[in-house]
Amino acid sequence: MVTIPRVASPGTSQNRAWLGHVILVAVPLVLLALLWAFVRADPAPGISVSNGPYTDEAWDVINARNLVLLGRWSTDDWNLHLVNVPFSAIQAAVFTVAGVGIAQARYVSIAATVITMLALGFGLRRRLGLEAALLATAAYGGSTLVLFYGRLAFLEPTVAMWLTLGGLLTLRARDVRSGRWGLLAGVALALAIGTKPSAAVAVVGVLSGLAVVGHRPGPVRRWVVAAATVIGVAGVAWIALIGLPNLAAVRTDLRIWPSEPILSSLGGILHEVVTFPTRSDGFFVLAAPILVTGVGGLVLAVRARGSMPPELLGLFAATTGWLILGLGLLSVAPYRPNRYEVPMLPALAIMSGIGLWALGTLAGSWSLLRMRAVASVLVLVLVAPGLVSYAQWMRAATYRLPDIQAAVAAAIPAGSVVQGLIAPAFALQAPVVTIVSRPPTQVNPGDLYAMRGVRWYVGADGSAPQWAALHPEAWAARSTVLCARWGSENDCVWHLP
């Protein structure tokens, strides 16, 4: 096996191994401290053109919250728990133990981010050496997008974790028990798809990449077949147990997701691909450091592929497939807020680590000291932009949402029905039914005042629900409970007779 050149006496190898473990644990713990210290802080403005940071956190966890506070997953047409089963199950468990609130909802993403870093460090160290493993860990954890979304209750950090765990297990594809490792990888990759179905594209990239370079050896075939079998069985189980019994609800969930006319004309597809860098919601700027080292690592790895041990070549191919298909899907999707790229960042981090390994292989005469110097400089370059941005966000941080949630929970009686796009965010802690009505998509349509007994409405100051015109007297008699700045709007909670 080729590793980064190093000079060590037998008497110091055990101490170096121990020190390496400490470093690979310490770096994720530092990130844990940074994210945990500001877990209650509101999302920083201006990071995405999407309003998702102010709506989607609550939308993603509302079904788990329903289960804990109301005793049932579903109260209306909003049933995303059916299509993000692992995420909702974990959120429900956290809410059961720690209580319901925005901070508790964010624990899942913080834990997923830290686990991803630990997996990168310990998963890569044996094959790439400490320096390359540390570089990959820092590349991911120090990314500006990870520092932003890694403490918010979104699906993407959890998807990134499952993809990382499954992707790194390709290193075991040539083991004697490769089939068992493939089964384990299949579980992780199936959980990634279960958390966000679009992850299936990246999963296909991982399996295809490994299959292309290792299609002949029996162990690799067993790994791929085992992983694909688990994923297939999980898919069939979901269809039989969840999809078909809840077909109408799943169809409504599909309307909740943004409409993505990906299969357009060839000219349209080419236009989306060509304009991807300029219409990526700032991804190419926010992720510039890890993009540069990831692409540089890819180039170096191609040059050094003849020196790669077979298991590392498999990881390289799987990661390449992950990136090509994952980013390929995003490049042709018209709607692509930058959080969608978070599951691609572990692949770029892995490629960065492989690139440093390749650099050490190509420059075989380099001393260990020089290699560590290069790694140290790269780590600083990778983490500096993200840490500077994070410091700026937290220095100007507000903590409105936890206070709003506490005030709404105190003001609205249990069992009430609350409507509004941000009703799940404002009323997250209250044991009330929260209805997100989106008329263009026919999600929770109709006269909800009469049909569902809505007597509380949350919306932008000056806005009104569609049914207000049907009940003008009741709407005119509304009273304002509270108003607060949230995102780019001043939002209010109104009570109707």
PyMOL commands that set and color helices and strands:
alter all, ss='L'
color gray80, all
select helices_A, chain A and resi 10-37+52-70+80-82+85-98+102-128+130-141+144-149+156-172+178-195+199-213+218-243+247-256+266-274+276-278+283-286+288-303+305-307+310-332+338-362+368-395+400-411+423-426+439-441+448-451+466-470+472-476
alter helices_A, ss='H'
color red, helices_A
select strands_A, chain A and resi 417-419+433-435+456-460+479-486+489-495
alter strands_A, ss='S'
color yellow, strands_A
deselect
rebuild
show_as cartoon
